[in-house]
Amino acid sequence: MKQFNWGILGLGNIAHEFADNMTKLHPIYAVASRSLETAMDFQKKYGAARAYGSYEELLNDPLVDIVYIATVNSQHYKCILACLEHGKHVLCEKAIWGDYEEMKAAYDMAQEKGLLLCEAMTIYHMPIFKEIKSMIASGKLGKIKFVEAELGSLKEDDPSNRFFNPKLGGGAMLDIGTYGLSFVTYFLSGELTELTHLMGRYPTGVDEMWSISLKTSAQEIGSVNLTFRAKLPKRGIIAGEKAYITVMNYVRADKAALVYPDGSEELLKIGETSKALQYEIQDIEEALSTGDYSYAFMDCTMKVVELMDRLLKAEDL
């Protein structure tokens, strides 16, 4: 497989984790920050070949094949368009964007240019979920009836941090809601027919908590519960007529329990949580190598963006 030259835009915490995982696979080509000093420090730490003091400089480098966008949420769309306009493939940190029409315009641009555009959603790339998909296809769980995801992240009660700052794309939906919606969307087979919700706000005006219900044309129900101000288990459930599967820590899962109606269980252990970002990188590079962009799961991403858009607009967010 060809080695691709990756560039990283935005060098915050998630970029460090991404870079650490990438160096376990192959070297990083270029990194960029609005501060050249920050970029050079990052370059030194991870052994990148190039460091740039502006995003534009990195995008003008003809040797960059694909860009990982690790900026704050509010900058994602602008960066996506800039990358595509410069002919670069794009992997954007979640949540990729919350406006469906804008995201569709970017996706259409990528397709017109023959470029890959996708979201850094670990759920799509974990080996255990690929195995569960195969189990569902084989009929082991029977007809799927219900899919549920929960996630509660107890953030510090600080209106000034990015999680609660509307100007930085704060709010629970864009930060953690995308995980729950991605999990549910990945395992539901039918088309959406009903969508209902309840939402609670934080004093800054951003969304703090949600309870979301979906129904599909296949008579399946999906449920997502999330909050920024209380702990909930990172638990996903896929329930069929013959058995159900419980997945703990579903964001980067490597374990699950298959439970039958008589109470008997089969424990599944597939993949490694610590390699979540490596699986993601490998799938994206496989997509680029083969030209089969289904490895990037953009069809699922677009469904999730549409759901987020509807929910956020319903609450004037």
Secondary structure in CASP SS format (residue, H / E / C, confidence):
PFRMAT SS
TARGET T0000
AUTHOR 0000-0000-0000
METHOD secondary structure of the structure
MODEL  1
M C 1.00
K C 1.00
Q C 1.00
F C 1.00
N C 1.00
W E 1.00
G E 1.00
I E 1.00
L E 1.00
G C 1.00
L C 1.00
G C 1.00
N H 1.00
I H 1.00
A H 1.00
H H 1.00
E H 1.00
F H 1.00
A H 1.00
D H 1.00
N H 1.00
M H 1.00
T C 1.00
K C 1.00
L C 1.00
H C 1.00
P C 1.00
I C 1.00
Y C 1.00
A E 1.00
V E 1.00
A E 1.00
S C 1.00
R C 1.00
S C 1.00
L H 1.00
E H 1.00
T H 1.00
A H 1.00
M H 1.00
D H 1.00
F H 1.00
Q H 1.00
K H 1.00
K H 1.00
Y H 1.00
G C 1.00
A C 1.00
A C 1.00
R E 1.00
A E 1.00
Y E 1.00
G C 1.00
S C 1.00
Y H 1.00
E H 1.00
E H 1.00
L H 1.00
L H 1.00
N C 1.00
D C 1.00
P C 1.00
L C 1.00
V C 1.00
D C 1.00
I E 1.00
V E 1.00
Y E 1.00
I E 1.00
A C 1.00
T C 1.00
V C 1.00
N H 1.00
S H 1.00
Q H 1.00
H H 1.00
Y H 1.00
K H 1.00
C H 1.00
I H 1.00
L H 1.00
A H 1.00
C H 1.00
L H 1.00
E H 1.00
H C 1.00
G C 1.00
K C 1.00
H E 1.00
V E 1.00
L E 1.00
C E 1.00
E E 1.00
K C 1.00
A C 1.00
I C 1.00
W C 1.00
G C 1.00
D C 1.00
Y H 1.00
E H 1.00
E H 1.00
M H 1.00
K H 1.00
A H 1.00
A H 1.00
Y H 1.00
D H 1.00
M H 1.00
A H 1.00
Q H 1.00
E H 1.00
K H 1.00
G C 1.00
L C 1.00
L C 1.00
L E 1.00
C E 1.00
E E 1.00
A E 1.00
M C 1.00
T H 1.00
I H 1.00
Y H 1.00
H H 1.00
M C 1.00
P H 1.00
I H 1.00
F H 1.00
K H 1.00
E H 1.00
I H 1.00
K H 1.00
S H 1.00
M H 1.00
I H 1.00
A H 1.00
S H 1.00
G C 1.00
K C 1.00
L C 1.00
G C 1.00
K C 1.00
I E 1.00
K E 1.00
F E 1.00
V E 1.00
E E 1.00
A E 1.00
E E 1.00
L E 1.00
G E 1.00
S C 1.00
L C 1.00
K C 1.00
E C 1.00
D C 1.00
D C 1.00
P C 1.00
S C 1.00
N C 1.00
R H 1.00
F H 1.00
F H 1.00
N C 1.00
P H 1.00
K H 1.00
L H 1.00
G C 1.00
G C 1.00
G C 1.00
A H 1.00
M H 1.00
L H 1.00
D H 1.00
I H 1.00
G H 1.00
T H 1.00
Y H 1.00
G H 1.00
L H 1.00
S H 1.00
F H 1.00
V H 1.00
T H 1.00
Y H 1.00
F H 1.00
L C 1.00
S C 1.00
G C 1.00
E C 1.00
L E 1.00
T E 1.00
E E 1.00
L E 1.00
T E 1.00
H E 1.00
L E 1.00
M E 1.00
G E 1.00
R E 1.00
Y C 1.00
P C 1.00
T C 1.00
G C 1.00
V C 1.00
D E 1.00
E E 1.00
M E 1.00
W E 1.00
S E 1.00
I E 1.00
S E 1.00
L E 1.00
K E 1.00
T E 1.00
S C 1.00
A C 1.00
Q C 1.00
E C 1.00
I E 1.00
G E 1.00
S E 1.00
V E 1.00
N E 1.00
L E 1.00
T E 1.00
F C 1.00
R C 1.00
A C 1.00
K C 1.00
L E 1.00
P E 1.00
K E 1.00
R E 1.00
G E 1.00
I E 1.00
I E 1.00
A E 1.00
G E 1.00
E C 1.00
K C 1.00
A C 1.00
Y E 1.00
I E 1.00
T E 1.00
V E 1.00
M E 1.00
N C 1.00
Y H 1.00
V H 1.00
R H 1.00
A C 1.00
D C 1.00
K E 1.00
A E 1.00
A E 1.00
L E 1.00
V E 1.00
Y C 1.00
P C 1.00
D C 1.00
G C 1.00
S C 1.00
E E 1.00
E E 1.00
L E 1.00
L E 1.00
K E 1.00
I C 1.00
G C 1.00
E C 1.00
T H 1.00
S H 1.00
K H 1.00
A H 1.00
L H 1.00
Q H 1.00
Y H 1.00
E H 1.00
I H 1.00
Q H 1.00
D H 1.00
I H 1.00
E H 1.00
E H 1.00
A H 1.00
L H 1.00
S H 1.00
T H 1.00
G C 1.00
D C 1.00
Y H 1.00
S H 1.00
Y H 1.00
A H 1.00
F C 1.00
M H 1.00
D H 1.00
C H 1.00
T H 1.00
M H 1.00
K H 1.00
V H 1.00
V H 1.00
E H 1.00
L H 1.00
M H 1.00
D H 1.00
R H 1.00
L H 1.00
L H 1.00
K H 1.00
A H 1.00
E C 1.00
D C 1.00
L C 1.00
END
